[in-house]
């Protein structure tokens, strides 16, 4: 049964790809994509329940491996895939109706959206760190097509920049993986198992210290490029701004988390040998990311780039939580991973509806959204407040937990984190308020798209989930996070 669920999680997102190959129209591809995402989420939830009741699952000499940590990330990414799949219906229908995408482009979108989702989910269900690298790199190539799918010169440039920088970063991660492989040469195991997570973790104290140190540093830099940690973040604003909004949601709320998952695995392996070394490195990159993200959110002229820099900031917050360490810091980091995934997915989908109405991503050309489109305006306003850590939403709770961990670690770090969060709040809230509550602009935009009811569904679901997680953490979620912490300690 467990293997069946693992396979379903990876394969169901390919429903949209299959519909595209079979020649379905835009609406059919969108519906198949949404149905595949919903099915993957249902399978992921069933997989979590099975792991919580039966423990870690392992098969094929560790090539298939699902423990509480990986199942937590699987369900987080599956939520994003399901929401983005729903958002794809209105996006594809509107673009085809306004001739924004050709039939070939629509089918390419369905194919590569499905492969992108499947590869990310597969990378979270293997215990071989070499295979993790292969799947993460493959997801880069699949997602690059989505960035360039609309065929504009700026989209092609962003996709090229994304491929070059991300591939360079993942190459660095490969070198780190090779150092880890070498560090395991002292273990009495066959070479095929030197990158198998459970075996490495059980023998972490026996790994070669020097090689482990290089492996961790290179992994943080390499996978940190995929995560968008500063200063390796330069691809992220361009790619997020140019990709279709459902793809932007996948990039920000799912892809970044797969990179962070790999970093967590490497940090757990190196802890017994290096002590606080990994925590210090994560704190340096984390605070740099928060600072750069917050500064670049001030007076952004493009609202999709604004949300992209917000992703840089939040990945920094997660890295800082992991750097603070302890149960409190890691708990806050994992909870923030889930909250940010839902929140940023919701915001990018809402921004996509704004783009469909106004045919622009410039802040100066958008205004009065709340009066013209109450659902979109409400989600944009409340979703932005949520992503900025305002109560009673889930991100307030996770950020508060990380700040508490900072004061436990060192009071000055806690105050620094609070100051940077305040800067980010001011920069982002000012821009979003102008768009939502400001003077209406472009009263009759030439290519305005009416809001389809299906486009509002993922927005309402996402916002409701953020509110729920701020008021109540389900018992099973709390257990899953605690067991995830146990799995890497």
Secondary structure, DSSP 8 states (H G I E B T S, - for coil): -HHHHHHHHHHGGGHHHHHHHTT--HHHHHHHHHHHHHHHHHHHHHHHHHHHHH--EEEGGGTEEE-HHHHHHHHHHHHHHHHHHHHHHHHHHHHHHTTSS-HHHHHHHHHHHHHHHHHHHHHTS--BHHHHHHHHHHHHHHHHHHHTTT--HHHHHHHHHHHHHHHHHHHHHHHHHHHHHHHGGGSSS-GGGTTBHHHHHHTGGGS-HHHHHHHHHHHHHHHHHHHT-TTS-HHHHHHHHHS-HHHHHHIIIIIHHHHHHHHHHHHHHHHHHHTTHHHHHHHHHHHHHHHHHHHHTTT-SBHHHHHHHHHHHHHHHHHHHHHH-HHHHHHHHHHHHHHHHHHHHHHHHHHHHHHHHHS--BGGG---HHHH-HHHHHHHHHHHHHHTT-TTSHHHHHHHHHHHHHHHH-HHHHHHHHHHHHHHHHHHHHHHHHHHHS----TT-TT-----HHHHHHHHHHHHHHHHHHH---HHHHHHHHHHHHHT-
